[in-house]
Amino acid sequence: MQLVAKGLCLLLGGGLGALARFGVAELFRTRTRFPGWVAMLLVNVTGSFLIGLGFGLLGEPLPELQLHPPPSGALVAGELRGELLFALGVTGFCGGYTTFSAYSLDSVLLLQQGRWGEAFMNLFLPIVLGSLALVSGLGVAGASG
């Protein structure tokens, strides 16, 4: 039952986050003269703020980063309730809104833990490898078309 509840929270939060990202992009496209990348910059920055706020308030431990206990002052009102709120808001909404927010959180946590090598890899490998993968995908698409 707990897994189903978390899944539903992820589904709802992710859908709302994707709608919010779409809404910001559409507002920029139809109401401003800014280029589209400015809308995504706004989404990435506000998403990073939101994931920091959610993590700070809910204090969900991330086992892969071995962050135990939660940050001081975290407001977890019951383990299951906290997990569901985290799934809805942090993982779901922020994940649907922007994956950059999770990338930023992981990077900061690694730096705070003094895991400099991992932080460096986390900060730069996605940019380099993601760009190379994109170019490769474009090449394959061009070769097949």
Secondary structure, DSSP 8 states (H G I E B T S, - for coil): -HHHHHHHHHHHHHHHHHHHHHHHHHHHHHH--S-HHHHHHHHHHHHHHHHHHHHHHH----GGGT--S--TT----SHHHHHHHIIIIIIIIIHHH-SHHHHHHHHHHHHHTT-HHHHHHHHHHHHHHHHHHHHHHHHHHHHH-
